[in-house]
Structures are given as C-alpha cells and as structure tokens.
Amino acid sequence: MNPLAVFDSGVGGLSVAREIRRALPSEDLLYVADSAYCPYGDRPDAKVRERALAVGRHLAGAGAKLIVVACNTATGAALEDLRKAVDVPVVGLEPAVKIAARVTRAGRIGVMATTSTIRSERLARLIRAHADGIEVLNVPCPGLADIVEEGHLEDQALQDRLDVLTRPLRDAGVDAVVLGCTHYAFVAPALAKVMGPGVELVDSAPAIARRVEHLLQEGGTLAHSGPGSMRVLTTGEPGRVRPVVERLWGGPVNVDRLDV
C-alpha cells in the first residue's frame, strides 16, 4: 500500500500523525518536517505557499495516497493551490472554533495560534460562521512553536512563556481554548496547568483523523492488516531533529534528510 503523508514546518504535525496512528494503526505513515523553514507562522504567506507546494508535490510524486497539511498556517496559505497541483486527496487543518463555541459555558473562548493564523481571513471567517454571540479572544503566540521544536515540553522556560501568553485569556475568564497550531498539543499538559481547572483545551487533530479515515474508506485505499510503519524526512539536520521526533512519537523513528 502507498503511504499516507503528513507534513508540517517542523515536528508539530506529529500531533496530527499521532491521532491518525491511533485511528488507523495499519497505515504506513510518511511524515515531512520542513525544518529548514520552520516555523511557517513567522514567514510571509507567499513563502509558506511556495514551501507547501514544493513539499506537497514531492509527496505526491513519492506515491502518497493522501496528503495531510498538518499546519494551520500552511492550510490557510496554500490548501486550495495544493489541491489543484496534485492528483491525490489533500486534507487541511483549521482552528477548532466551532467545537470551542459549542463547549463553552461562559460564552468566552480563546484562540492561541501563530501570528499568521491569528491575522488570517480564514480564522476570521470561522469566527463569523461559528462563534456568533460568543466573545473570542485571539492570542498570537510568537516563539511557542520554536520552544516545542527545541524539545522544551515541561521546563520552567515553557511555564514562564505560557504564563505570559495566557494572561489575557485568564483575565478574560475564557473556559475553552483553541489550540490553533499543531505544535501546541504537545504542551497541552503544561498549558492546562497554567490555565487552571474548568478550562477545556480544544484540538482539531481527532477530527482530522476521522476525516482521513472517511476519505480512505471512500476511495477504497484504507489499509486493513499489519502494524503500519512510520518514516520521517526533514529538510533540516536529521541528527538534531531525530531526538525531538522520538520523544514526541514515543519510540525509535528513522529520520532521513530531504532536499526539496
């Protein structure tokens, strides 16, 4: 069977790959961390689009049967262009505003995301469509994805950064927070500690896994037997990326260099 491909600017999209693995244990996964250009959220949309198209075309050429753009920034900048450029299904992400609006009891929700996602028209449309009558506080989080890329998932530097970033959310009394960047799922325990009890963290990865399963079933390409494999490629330095990947994935993973 051809692999199911997932890509992000770095290791954050592994949170999506993790949910796909839980839902579809027989699938062979091919993950690309475009680490040489990480994070996408700090780059102009034109550059993000260029990178997403380059990586997506490579994955389609490598035989991927479906591509997941495991990055909110890349989804906003390039999803439609990528769908036109390749001949396999492409699944994108969007911040889970709809879910947060449904679970809030206080009528106040927060969105934590990269600066690019926060300023995007895509997020604005989601808020208009799904959060009518609900107070939405958007919080840009520059540097938070970098902390995850460096493997700081539990230390004081992370706690201090989260304390600063979440202060507006805590002051506003939100009771649901959208994790608008795939990297943030890996610091969810630390974030929950800072936000305190009674605040629900909302991640879109489980919904993406369900969407992928539906498309593979619909296309007759769902794998049904054997444990699936996991391979990681990076445009960065494999020796630096591998330890973080293995820590996030929870076991040994082959990480090889990709020039694209």
C-alpha positions in Angstrom: 0.0 0.0 0.0 1.2 3.5 -0.7 1.9 5.7 2.3 -0.4 8.3 3.9 1.6 11.5 4.0 1.6 14.2 6.7 3.7 17.4 6.6 4.3 20.5 8.7 7.0 23.1 9.1 8.5 21.1 11.9 7.6 18.5 14.4 4.2 19.9 15.4 2.3 18.0 12.9 3.3 14.8 14.7 0.4 15.6 17.0 -1.9 15.0 14.0 0.1 12.0 12.8 -0.3 10.6 16.4 -4.1 10.8 16.1 -4.1 9.2 12.7 -2.0 6.4 14.0 -4.5 5.8 16.9 -7.4 5.7 14.5 -5.6 3.8 11.6 -2.9 1.6 13.1 -2.3 -0.3 9.8 -1.4 2.7 7.8 2.2 3.4 6.7 2.9 7.0 7.5 5.3 9.3 5.8 6.0 12.5 7.7 7.9 15.5 6.4 9.2 18.2 8.8 10.2 21.2 6.7 12.6 22.1 9.5 14.8 24.3 7.3 11.9 26.8 7.0 10.3 26.4 10.5 8.2 28.0 11.7 5.9 28.8 8.8 3.9 31.1 11.1 6.7 33.8 11.1 7.0 33.8 7.3 5.1 35.7 4.5 2.2 33.8 3.0 3.9 33.7 -0.4 6.8 31.8 1.1 4.6 29.4 3.0 2.7 28.7 -0.2 5.9 28.1 -2.1 7.1 25.6 0.6 3.7 23.8 0.9 3.5 23.3 -2.9 7.1 22.1 -3.0 6.7 19.5 -0.2 3.2 18.5 -1.4 4.3 17.9 -4.9 7.3 15.8 -3.7 4.9 13.7 -1.5 2.5 13.1 -4.4 5.5 12.2 -6.6 6.7 9.7 -4.0 3.4 7.9 -4.2 1.4 9.3 -1.3 -2.2 8.2 -1.5 -3.4 11.1 0.6 -1.7 14.2 2.0 -2.5 15.9 5.3 -1.3 19.5 5.6 -0.8 19.3 9.4 -0.3 23.1 9.8 -2.9 25.8 10.2 -0.6 28.4 8.6 0.1 26.3 5.5 -3.5 25.3 5.2 -4.6 29.0 5.1 -1.8 30.0 2.7 -1.8 27.1 0.2 -4.6 24.4 0.6 -6.6 25.2 -2.5 -3.4 25.7 -4.6 -2.1 22.4 -3.4 -5.3 20.6 -4.2 -5.1 21.9 -7.8 -1.4 20.9 -8.0 -1.6 17.2 -7.1 -3.9 14.4 -8.1 -4.4 12.9 -4.6 -6.8 14.0 -1.8 -5.4 16.8 0.4 -6.8 17.4 3.9 -6.1 20.7 5.7 -6.5 22.0 9.2 -8.4 24.8 10.7 -8.7 26.0 14.2 -11.4 24.2 16.1 -13.5 27.3 16.7 -16.8 25.5 16.1 -16.1 22.9 18.8 -14.9 25.5 21.3 -18.1 27.6 20.7 -20.2 24.5 21.3 -18.5 23.6 24.6 -18.1 27.0 26.3 -20.4 27.7 29.2 -19.2 31.2 29.9 -19.6 32.4 26.3 -15.9 33.3 26.1 -13.3 31.4 24.2 -9.6 31.9 23.4 -7.7 31.1 20.3 -3.9 30.5 20.6 -2.1 30.4 17.3 0.8 31.7 15.3 0.8 35.4 14.3 0.0 34.4 10.7 -3.0 32.4 11.6 -4.4 35.0 14.0 -4.3 37.7 11.3 -5.7 35.3 8.6 -9.1 35.8 6.9 -9.6 32.1 7.3 -9.8 32.4 11.1 -12.0 35.5 10.8 -14.4 33.5 8.6 -14.5 30.7 11.1 -15.3 33.0 14.0 -18.1 34.7 12.0 -19.6 31.4 10.9 -19.4 29.5 14.2 -19.0 31.9 17.1 -21.8 34.4 16.7 -22.7 35.9 20.1 -19.6 34.4 21.7 -16.6 36.5 22.8 -13.5 35.3 21.1 -10.1 36.4 22.3 -7.3 35.8 19.7 -3.8 35.5 21.2 -0.7 35.3 18.9 2.0 33.1 20.3 5.3 34.0 18.7 8.1 31.7 19.7 5.9 29.0 21.2 6.3 26.6 18.3 10.1 27.1 18.5 10.1 26.0 22.1 8.4 22.7 21.1 10.9 22.3 18.2 13.7 22.6 20.8 12.1 19.9 23.0 11.2 22.1 25.9 7.9 20.5 26.9 7.9 20.7 30.7 10.6 23.0 31.9 10.5 26.4 33.6 11.2 28.3 30.3 8.0 26.8 28.9 5.9 27.6 32.0 7.2 31.2 32.1 6.3 31.7 28.4 2.8 30.2 28.8 2.2 32.3 31.9 2.8 35.5 29.8 0.9 34.3 26.7 -2.2 33.1 28.6 -2.6 36.1 31.0 -5.1 37.8 28.7 -7.1 34.6 28.5 -7.2 34.1 32.2 -8.0 37.8 32.8 -11.0 37.4 30.4 -12.3 34.3 32.1 -12.4 32.1 29.0 -13.4 28.5 29.6 -12.3 27.0 26.3 -9.0 27.5 24.4 -8.5 26.5 20.8 -5.0 25.1 20.1 -4.6 26.8 16.7 -1.1 25.4 16.0 -0.3 21.7 15.8 2.8 22.2 18.0 0.7 23.3 20.9 -0.9 19.9 21.5 2.5 18.7 22.9 2.4 21.4 25.6 -1.2 20.8 26.5 -0.4 19.4 30.0 1.6 22.5 30.8 -1.0 24.8 29.3 -3.8 23.1 31.3 -1.8 23.6 34.5 -1.4 27.4 33.7 -5.0 27.9 32.7 -6.3 26.0 35.7 -9.3 23.7 36.2 -12.5 24.3 34.3 -10.8 25.3 31.0 -11.2 22.9 28.1 -8.4 22.7 25.5 -9.7 22.1 22.0 -7.6 20.4 19.4 -8.6 19.7 15.8 -6.4 16.6 15.3 -9.0 13.9 16.3 -11.4 15.4 13.7 -8.7 15.3 11.0 -8.1 11.7 11.8 -11.7 10.9 11.3 -11.8 12.8 8.0 -8.7 10.9 6.7 -10.4 7.6 7.6 -13.5 8.6 5.8 -11.7 9.6 2.6 -9.6 6.4 2.5 -12.7 4.3 3.0 -14.5 6.2 0.3 -11.5 5.8 -2.1 -11.0 2.1 -1.3 -7.4 2.7 -0.1 -7.7 2.0 3.6 -5.1 -0.4 5.0 -6.6 -3.2 7.0 -3.7 -5.5 8.0 -0.4 -5.4 9.9 1.1 -2.7 12.0 1.8 0.4 10.0 5.3 1.8 9.6 6.5 5.4 10.4 9.1 7.2 8.4 10.2 10.8 8.9 12.0 13.1 6.4 13.4 16.5 7.3 14.8 19.4 5.3 16.8 20.3 8.4 19.5 18.3 10.1 18.4 14.7 10.9 20.7 14.5 13.9 19.1 17.5 15.5 15.5 16.6 14.6 15.6 12.9 15.5 15.7 13.2 19.3 12.7 15.5 19.4 10.8 13.4 17.0 11.4 10.3 19.0 10.5 12.0 22.2 7.2 13.2 20.8 6.4 10.0 19.0 7.3 7.9 22.0 9.8 5.5 20.4 12.5 5.0 17.8 11.9 6.6 14.4 14.0 6.7 11.2 14.7 10.3 10.3 16.4 11.0 6.9 17.4 14.1 5.0 15.1 15.5 2.3 16.3 18.1 -0.2 13.3 19.8 -1.8 
